[in-house]
Amino acid sequence: MAATDEGAGPPSIEHPLLEPNFLERRLYQLKLAGTAANHHTLVCLPTGLGKTTVSLLVTARRLDEVGGKSLMLAPTKPLVQQHADFYREALQIPDEEIVVFTGDVSPDDRAEMWKEARVVMATPQVIENDLVGSRISLSDVTHITFDECHRATGDYAYNYIAERYHPDADQPLVTGMSASPGGDEEAILEVCENLGLQEVEVMTEEDADVSEFTHDTDVEWKRIDLPEEVLEIRDTLNEVVKDRLEKLKEMGVARSTQPDQSQKDLNRMRAELQQLINNDQSEGFKGMSIHAEVMKLRQAVTLVETQSVEAVRRYFDRQRNQARSSGASKASQRMVSDPRVREAMRKSESFDELHPKYRETRMLLAETLGLEGGERVIIFTESRDTAEALTEFLSESFDAKRFVGQGDREGSDGMTQTQQQAVLDEFRAGEFEVLVSTSVAEEGLDVPEVDLVLFYEPVPTAIRSIQRKGRTGRQSEGRVVVLMAEDTRDEAYFWISQRREKEMESELRDLKGVADDLEAELDDSQQALTDFGGDGEREVNVNGKTKNPGAVGGSSSGSEGVSTQPGLQDFSGDSSESSTDEADAVDDESSDDGAESEDESVETHEPHAEGDEIEIVADQREMDANIARDLSRREEIEIRLETLDVGDYVCSDRVVVERKSVADFVDSLVGGDRSVFEQVGAMARHYSRPIVIVEGDGLYEQRDIHPNAIRGALSSLAVDFGASILRTESEDDTTELLAVIAGREQETADREVSVHGEKQSKTIAEQQEYVVSSIAEIGPVTARSLLEEFGTVEAVMIATEEELQDADGVGKVTAERMREVIGNEYTGSK
């Protein structure tokens, strides 16, 4: 399938769905694609050596030989767009059949585009939402790629998508891609477990097939001496940190007052303080406030040590502004009012020398771009403030631009996706020479080869360090320089990074060729993968051995989808007849008498006909919780995501549910845009059975609110608004309760789901009640009584003290208080 065009450069890869002479033939990519076409595979390849090309080759085969559609997931919008551009160039598929799904595309548009697309590029959160909301089905997706798959840990959306994909797809095939899948074997196996991967293919720069496409990357570090003035700022702040830690030590929480506490110790302190709060001990709140101040001070110390005085100056400005704002925390107010912190602020404002890291950066750029004739440099920094200030400084001597993430923050503007794309395009085209970036450019973005990657500070994680260094040394010898401030946490981070990188490199080398060990690990420790489908009786081939596909997912049709097919082995060029014969034997097993029953048992989440399932409509803003996600995993429940104007969950035409954590519930009583009374009032107007679920423990221990005030609010919701108040212990408990409520409504009571209600401006009556209820804080119930008695707001205002007492619920004290508010002269402006 590969051909050489004489006189037309290196040999290229030919395939019915690939543009002729577009992809250079690289043996290591073909080998990786050969494995990935036949098994659910984790592909580990150094940054810049074509992981995306491997995925593209597998996608081309699957679309050509199996059909269906391909889905590629990437963690950021710029990366998604980059992959889409590459696929449109490389594949002989109409551009309109290669679509991009991000949050910028409306859910309804995505649902329509999905039907006609052959290749979908998407951020994982969008696909997760569409799956939970039953807007798409993965049944005809024959290849799914998880780019930067090391993110598949915890509750990241990749995990839910993989869990849904294996049983839903008719012929599933998964490819995970990363330059740095984890810091140890346990982390790598966790990624395999979460994505349902059964093979790990590792190529390092030491492999002969790879080495010809890479060059040495010279990693060096430069020690920076901080001037005395900078050290004085740091030492002054550390004195305050020691003072605050002394107070925590007196409480029995801190074990040491040294300012260089580890993050692990700080986390432990916070956990112990939270336990005090849970035990209703007031000193827990005091300690938590002091702990918050310690964290703020440590951030200032980190900035002055590792970034620049300009960065800490900006940080102090934000802290001052926050301390002046309404609702400012005591930690912020206490910190900026401390005389020593004020002294540190004054010193930072008066420091007008060039920071030594700035000086060294300018010298390195002059050396690389001037003396050595280099063309491009990337500078990475942890701080957006530093990225902005450094770009401004370097622009005096070089053509430099910043590259930071989206979103705005006080004092530091982000970049839109369009702006990010424009900057990358200009950098690729050589229109400027220095890119100053935060971590947003670390993962996967196709930035051209650069002559120097400069770490403004060491990165304490191997994953991010590897991603950064991958920007250099692809086509020619590259250089990586790390700036390290002497005797600061820079130095600690550097050695942590070195150790973790060596550990990861060792793990990757150990993983090469140890499929048997990996297989044993998968069988012993990854039993959760059996949830992906199948009855555990069939076996598939793994490196010449048999393996239970229940440990990697797949139905009977799914196992056929990843077994060797005619012509697939030609891509790798080294598939043996024996492996093909063994794969054929698998096909024979898959088609035995039990195959039909297996097919019938496969769970799918395709939209069912109306009435076949219990339906719950969830507000898509509730996706921050796991409830809708967990409900969607149930075969008998279908979730529909909408932006609800009333409530959080609709269980029938008469039942709507508002879910509140105990903290949210109490907050909604004392502030916020909409109080719980407004929310439940709207629910009661549109549904006859409004329900409020209060989730969690410690309802009467939140903030400084008397328990009777909370009991009064609960009583008002039940009596005045007719709402049922239900308590749950956790998200899991709420999930179970919602399933039961919806089941009773739709199966027992035979009711249908109907969403109604919309946010409306208050009616005249509601506005009248609002005005009267605000008088002397008499509340909505008494307000309605007064309006019923007097007919108008005006009549209430002019009523005498005796007349006011004619209304139900208004006694002498209330009437006196009302007349005092209504009749007294206003003196607030004097």
TAPEGI-V87436 format. One line per field, one symbol per residue. ss: DSSP state (@ for helix, = for strand, . for the rest). phi: phi as a letter, one per 20 degrees, with the letter a starting at -180 (. if undefined). burial: # if it has 9 or more other C-alpha atoms within 8 Angstrom, else .. A space follows every 50 residues. Layout:
# TAPEGI-V87436
ss: ???
phi: ???
burial: ???
This chain:
# TAPEGI-V87436
ss: .==........==....=.....=..@@@@@@@@@@....=====..... @@@@@@@@@@@@@@@...=====...@@@@@@@@@@@@@@=...@@@=== =.....@@@@@@@@@@..====.@@@@@@@@@........=======.@@ @.....@@@@@@@@@@@@.....=====......@@@@@@@@@@@...== ===....@@@@.....========...@@@@@@@@@@@@@@@@@@@@@@@ ............@@@@@@@@@@@@@@@@....@@@@@@@@@@@@@@@@@@ @@@@@@..@@@@@@@@@@@@@@@@.....@@@@@@@@.@@@@@@@@@@@@ .....@@@@@@@@@@@@@@@@.....====...@@@@@@@@@@@.....= ===.....=..=....@@@@@@@@@@@@.....====.@@@........= .====......@@@@@@@@..=.....========...@@@@@@@@@@@@ @@@@@@@@@@@...@@@@@@@@@@@.@@@@@@......====..====@@ @....@@@@@@@......@@@@....@@@@@@@@@@@@@@....@@@@@@ @............======@@@@@..@@@@@@....======......== ....=======@@@@@@@@@.....@@@@@@@@@@@..=======...@@ @.....@@@@@@@@@@@@@....=====..@@@@@@@@@@@@@@@@@@.. .............@@@@@@@@@@.@@@.@@@@@@@@@@@@..@@@@@@.. @@@@.......@@@@@@@@@@@@.......
phi: .dcdefmdnffdedagddffledffdfffffffffffdbfceddbggndn fffgfgfffgffffddnmcdcddbfcfgfgfffffffffeeecggfeddd dcffefgffffffgfefdcddbeffffgffffeleccegdeebcddflff ffcldfggfffffffgefffcfbdcdcaebfrebffffffffffdmedcc ddcdfefgfegfdccfdeeccdedeefgffffffffffffgfffffffff eneeebdffeffffffffgfffffffffemdffffffffffffgffffff fgfffddaffffffffgffffffeffmfffffffffefgffffffffffe fceffgffffffffffffeefemfdbcdddbfdfgfgfffffffffccec cebcfendbgnbeedffffgffffffffemfbdcddceffefemfeefgc ebddefbfdecfgfffgffffcmedbfdcccdecfflcfgfffffffgff ffffffffffffmdgfffgffffeddffffffpndnefcceclndebfff ecnoeffffffdefdgnffffencfeffffffffffgfffdffeffffgf efeccfgefgnfcfdcedffffffeefffffffefeddddebeeecmdcd dafcdccddcfgffffgfedanfcfffffffffffdcecfcddddodmge delddfgfffffffffffefdmeedddceagfffgffffffffffeefel ddebebnbfcfgfgfffffffffffllfnffffffffffdncfgfffeff gffffffgnddfffffffffffefffcfee
burial: .#..#.....#####.######.##..#####################.# #..###########.#.########.########..##.###....#### ##.......##.##..########.######################### .##..#############################..############## #####....##..##.#......#.#...##.##.###########.##. ..##..#.#......#..##.######...#..##.########..##.# ################.###.##....#..######...######.##.. ....#####..#..######....#######.#########..##...## #####........####..##.##.###.#.##############...## ########################..##########.####.######.# #.##..###.##..#..##.###..##.######.#.#####....#### ##############...#####..#...##.###.##..#....#..##. .#.###......########.##...######..#.#####..#.##### #############.#####....###..######..#.########..#. ##..#....#..######..#####..##.#.###..##.#######... #.#...#.........#########..#.#.######..##.#.##.... #..##.#..#.#.######.#.........
